[in-house]
Amino acid sequence: MGALSAPALLIRGLAASCLAAASLAACAPAPTPSQPSASSPVPSPSTPASVSPSPSLSTTPSATVLTTAVSATTARGTARMVIAVLTTVEGFDDEIDGEGLTVLGSGDADLTWNSAVGQTREIITANELFVQLEPPSGTWVAVPVEEWTPTAAAGRPLRGLSGIPDARPDGVEVLDGVETTRYRGFLDLAGHGDGLGLNERALQLAAANPSARIEATVWIDDRGLIVQVMRTLVGATDIAASTVTRLADFGTSAAIAPPIE
């Protein structure tokens, strides 16, 4: 596989433009999910009405329900995704919206991102990332691993969820006309921060707070499938970040292949 000339300059340009605010993220309120399907417009982070826990739900912490749901969802093979990433750092706010296809088991993905400064497309295959700065006709760039974008992990929406030891039922909520059960738990920031849309510098700032961790909220439908995931950075004094990922159209048949060799 060959990369185009001066890839470092192009990737720096990408980081400085289309993903500038995604690489710096901090103290804004976390996005809260709205209710479109994966074929609908990207959900805009907002604050919904609170949903009280159902009295019929057990409040006993358990990892089993998430482990089972992750396995069942992964077994569907693929899913369409709609993603909202909200970040604020050092007074700079940014929201990036994305949509596309993911292979749930491998994390291969084809995602298109929209921000205030334009549109980009990312294709992730195995350990490779390819970025197109001006889709659909822009030049593709092969990105070295050390320069991967903060959004390159978005194709793995289920990562880490099976390892949440204290997931608790957190109410019943209707998404796209379907009743779901919501579960909430926590992940260590170390090893799981790639799901927040923050670059390495912002993650280091967040990790300077000993109490910083990730609150994960998971919506499971009556099929036992995960249809929405929200990850929110909590306990970081100077940085806040949150992502909301909606999953739908499980089992969609599509191939994800490198755009350049």
Sequence and secondary structure as in RCSB ss.txt:
>XXXX:A:sequence
MGALSAPALLIRGLAASCLAAASLAACAPAPTPSQPSASSPVPSPSTPASVSPSPSLSTTPSATVLTTAVSATTA
RGTARMVIAVLTTVEGFDDEIDGEGLTVLGSGDADLTWNSAVGQTREIITANELFVQLEPPSGTWVAVPVEEWTP
TAAAGRPLRGLSGIPDARPDGVEVLDGVETTRYRGFLDLAGHGDGLGLNERALQLAAANPSARIEATVWIDDRGL
IVQVMRTLVGATDIAASTVTRLADFGTSAAIAPPIE
>XXXX:A:secstr
    SSHHHHHHHHHHTTTHHHHS  SS         TTSS             TTS     SHHHHHHHHHHHT
T EEEEEEEEEEEETTEEEEEEEEEEEETTT  EEEEEEETTEEEEEEEETTEEEEESSTTTS EEEE GGG  T
TGGGG TTTTGGG TT EEEEEEEETTEEEEEEEEEEESTTTGGGGT  HHHHHHHHTSTT EEEEEEEE TTS 
EEEEEEEEES SSEEEEEEEEEESTT       S  
